[in-house]
Amino acid sequence: MQAIGVIHIMTTTETTSSTTMPAISIIIPVFNQWAFTEPCLQALARTIPVSSGATPHEIVVVDNGSTDATPGKLKSVVGGVWENAKLTYIRFDENRGFNEASNVGAERSSGEILVFLNNDTVPQTGWLEALYAALQLPDVAIVGPKLLFPDTQTINHIGYSFNQQLGGYFPIYCERPATFPPVCKPREFQALLGACLMMRRKDFFDLGMFSIAGLEDIDLCLKARAAGKRVLYTPRAEVWHHGGATFRHTDAALIPKMGNEAFNERWPSSTLERDDERFYREDGYGVIIHSNKNVELIAEHDKAKQIFAEAERAWSSGEKQRAIDLGTASLAVYARNIAVLRKLSLWLVELGKLEEAQNFNHQIEFLAGMR
């Protein structure tokens, strides 16, 4: 086992225990930015578990023509062992981009399971096991972790949501706290960010690998869904992600220009589901999208309470039907408010509308776990 630079190598007893996972290939495209790649590899040394089979896990670093310290650091350990994984180094003479580097890395890898990982990430303890566990759920083809900004511990990415008003796909709940309830539950998305994705080798090649026309991560996820597979976010896996480190520190002339014409032709916006409002409503929020594209969340139960307060004032002033209408409007905003359901039921009984009142009583019994 050889070290790269000043990277500290953990002993086997310090790493996670053995697991029943098959051989996993972690594919990392890089272009310069050794200052990010080094801690990423350090984190992998701490978190890759011992392989339980004959084939070891492997790390495949694909170098897009780096001119910094990266080639010298990695060439010194070609064919070596990186803690509990074999380390392979592939070098291009020019920057071919994330998508082509990932495709070549996958072709040159040997693992039954593939993980595509950005070099500006820092995987946390248990991340690999959590991703693999989620991948075993029925019909799941692609899994992604909770990606956090390292400095703020806020959400970098949990999944892409679609809203044409916001310019298409955008990272829902970006910069919310890591403990924000909506990001702490597993959820299916139309697409996930390519900074960290796990999938079966067979699925990756069956789906045609990453598109070289741009928007490759979203395209791959949409292809999986079109094939009847699920794309799943799991909060049990956490990975820190600086986000765009290579692009932020690279001359614009050296960044491959990837258009999205091919993507738009394959996935016309008219065929894509606007799903962000559904997520917000499931999580108990209304939303206002401002002219500057800032997304403001409004707690639905607070909005519903304001509407029902107006309903109670209407009832007190003798405007009985208006009170019923406002009460119903309150429930349309937040349907799980048992107090409002009870009050509406009582009002309807007083008005002699017993059948309508009984409908509300059924909802109360259901929410209270009585039915």
ZIMOJO-V379830 format. One line per field, one symbol per residue. psi: psi as a letter, one per 40 degrees, with the letter a starting at -180 (. if undefined). burial: I if it has 9 or more other C-alpha atoms within 8 Angstrom, else O. A space follows every 10 residues. Layout:
psi->???
burial->???
//
This chain:
psi->hiihbehhhi ideeiiiiie iihhhhhhhi hafddddddd ddddddehih headhiiihh hhhffieaed dddddefhea hgbfihhhhh hieiheiddd dddddddeie idhhhhhief igiihedddd ddddeeiheh dhiiihhihd defihdhdih ihhddeebhi hifheiideh deeeiiihid iihedhhhii ddddddeeah ieeifddddd ddddddeeii hhhhedhhhi hdhfddddfh hdeehhhhie ddddddgide eihheddddd ddefiiihhi deehhhhhhd dddddddddd ddddddeegd dddddddddd dddgefgddd dddddddddd eegddddddd dddddddeee .
burial->OOIIOOIOII OOOOIIOOOO IIIIIIIIII IIIIOIIIII OIIIIIIIII IIOOOIIIII IIIIIIOOII IOIIOOIIOI IIIIIIIIII OIOOIIIOII IIIOIIOOIO IIIIIIIIII IIIIOIIIII IIOIIOOOOI IIIIIIIIII OOIIIIIIII IIIIOOOIII IIIIOOOIOO OOIIOIOOII IIIIIIIIII IOIIOOIOII IOIIIIIIII IIIIIOOOII IIIIIIIIII IIOOIIIOOO OOOOIOOOOI OOIIOOOIOO OOOIIIIOOI IOOIIIIOOO OOOOOOOIII IOIIIOIIOI IIIIIOOOIO OIIIIIIOII IOIIOOIOOI IIOIIIIIIO OOIOOIIIOI IOIIIIIOOO O
//
